[in-house]
Amino acid sequence: MKKLYRSTKSRMLAGVCGGIGEFLGIDPNIVRLLWIALSLPGAGILLYAAAWLIVPEESAA
């Protein structure tokens, strides 16, 4: 069973988008672009901060 972790390999800030990309099997850059689109109205920034705090880092697994 796959689990969601913050990536340590494909990270730019905290590894949230990299981890989501690895979890879904898509390029993390696509996830980053979608996240930026969400961040324009402000919701994406809060979601990213929440994911940073909630999703465990890959090495902690």
C-alpha positions in Angstrom: 0.0 0.0 0.0 1.4 3.4 -1.0 1.7 6.1 1.6 2.1 9.8 1.2 5.4 11.3 2.4 7.3 14.5 1.8 10.0 13.8 -0.7 13.7 14.1 0.1 14.8 13.6 -3.5 12.6 16.0 -5.5 12.1 18.8 -3.1 12.3 22.6 -3.6 11.0 23.9 -0.3 9.6 21.2 2.0 9.0 18.3 -0.4 5.2 18.4 -0.3 4.7 18.7 -4.1 7.5 16.2 -4.8 5.9 13.7 -2.4 2.5 14.2 -4.0 4.0 13.7 -7.5 5.7 10.5 -6.4 2.6 9.3 -4.7 0.4 9.9 -7.8 3.1 8.8 -10.3 3.4 12.1 -12.1 6.1 14.7 -12.6 6.4 16.8 -9.4 6.7 19.9 -11.6 3.1 19.5 -12.7 2.0 19.3 -9.1 4.0 22.5 -8.4 2.4 24.3 -11.3 -1.1 23.3 -10.1 -0.2 24.3 -6.5 0.9 27.8 -7.7 -2.4 28.1 -9.5 -4.2 27.3 -6.2 -1.9 29.7 -4.4 -3.0 32.8 -6.4 -6.3 33.2 -4.5 -4.5 32.3 -1.2 -5.9 28.8 -0.4 -2.8 27.0 -1.7 -0.5 28.7 0.7 -2.5 27.6 3.7 -2.9 24.0 2.3 0.9 23.8 1.7 1.7 24.9 5.3 -0.8 22.4 6.6 0.7 19.6 4.5 4.2 20.6 5.6 3.1 20.1 9.2 1.0 17.0 8.8 2.7 14.8 6.1 5.7 13.0 7.5 9.1 13.2 5.8 10.2 10.2 3.7 13.3 9.5 5.8 11.1 9.3 8.9 9.2 6.4 7.5 
